[in-house]
Amino acid sequence: MPMARRKRNERLAGRIIVSPDPAILFVGESISFNTLGVAPDGTKLSLSSIDWEVEGDIGEIDQNGVFFALSPGRGKVKATALLFGRKVSGYADVVVKEKGELREPRLFRRRKPHYDIIPVEPMPPTTPTPMRIKQGKMELHLLL
């Protein structure tokens, strides 16, 4: 749908928010999607009759919005409902990974710290130096 037409539909009928967005899960897992209708004036609406679809060959979704991950890949979950007499759809991105892959996207992976090994010569033994620090009524004795 062209952007101008979608914005016009949003102004006339509102929009549907699908969550979680994005959803990242492994093959064999399931997740329950939720929807929220938003009227053109920003009022939140509960939706009663929702048609669910999966775009991409990554899994299946039932009539209650429960998605079952069947194969790895990227796709979308689409929820469609009537808002003010117009069909309106909302989407959530879905990433299904093979078991054993990292769950978080590549951008958020933490890198292992890198340490350089530098040889250090041992220091000669030193004699402790006594030190006294006094501030007001407090006094601290140290050996440095």
N, C-alpha and C positions, 0 to 999 in steps of 0.2 A: 504494500500500500504506500503510495507516495506520501512524503512527509507532510505536505500542506493539507492533504485530505485527512490524514491521521489526526493532525492538530484540530481540524474543524470538527471531526467526530468527537474528540475529547472535550471540546467546548460545548457541544450539544448534548452528549450523553454521559460524559465522565470517563473514568478509566478503571481498570482492574489491576490491583497489585498482587503479584504472586510471590510467596515467600516459602522457603528461603531462596535467596537469589544472590550469588550462585550456590548451587548444591554440588558438592564434590563427594563421591562415594565410590566404593569398590564393587566389582562384579559380585552379585549374590546378595548385596545389601538392599534395603528398602528405606524410603523416607516419605513422610507425609507432607504434602504441600498444602498451604493455606491461602485463602484469597480474601481480599478486602476491596469492596467497591468504593469509589470516591466520586461523589457528585460534582458537577461543574463548579459549584460554589465551595467545594472543599469538604462538604459533609461526608462522614464515613457511613457506609451502608453495608449491611450484611447481605450476602448473596445466597439465594436458595437453590436454584437449579443451575448447575455448572456442568458444561461439557468439557472433558479433559482430553488432550491429545499429546502425543510425543512426536516431535520433529527430529528426525535422525534415527538411525537404527541402533539405539543404545538400551532400550528397555520398553516396558509397558507401564501403563497407569490405569488404575481402576476408577470407577464412578465416584469414589470417595476422595480421590486425589492422592492415593498411595502409589508411589512410583517404585517399580522393581527393576534394578539394574541388571541387564542380561549380558551386554557386551561392551568392551571398552570403546570410548570415543567421546565426542562432544555433540550436544544437541540442545533442544529446548523443550520445556513443558509449557503447553498452551492451555489457558483456561478461558472459556468463552461463556458469556451470560448475557441476558437482556438487562440493559440499564435504560430506563425511560423510553422503552419501546425500540431501542436500537441494540443490535448485536455488538458487543464490545469484547475484545480479547486482551489478555495480559500474558506476559511471558516470563519465564525464569530460565537462566542458563544452567545446564547440567553437564558435569564432567564425570564420566565413569572411568575408573582406572582398574588395571589388573591388580590382583592381590599382590602385595609386596612392593608396589610403587609407593612413593611418598604421596601423602594426601595433599599437602599444600602446593600451590602453584609455584613454578620455578622462581618467580620474582621474590617469593618470601622464604625460600630455603635459607637456612643459616649455613654459613661456611664454617668449616672446621678451622680452628685457629692455626696459624702457621708460625712455627718457632724455628729460629736459626740457632744452631748449636755453636757456641763460641768458646774455644778453649780458654780457661782462666788459670793463671798461675796462682798457687796458694799464697796467701798473705802471711808475712812473718808474724809470730805471736807478739802481742802487745801487752803492756802492763795496764791494768784498769786504772783509770784516773778518777779519783773521788770528786764529786761535785755536790755542792749544796745550793739549793734554790730556796730563797726565803721571800715570802710575800705576806705582809701583815703578820698575823699570828701563825700562819702555816709555814712549815718548813719541810722540804723534800730532800732526801739524801739519795744520790745516784752514783753508780759506778759505770763510767763510760770507757 
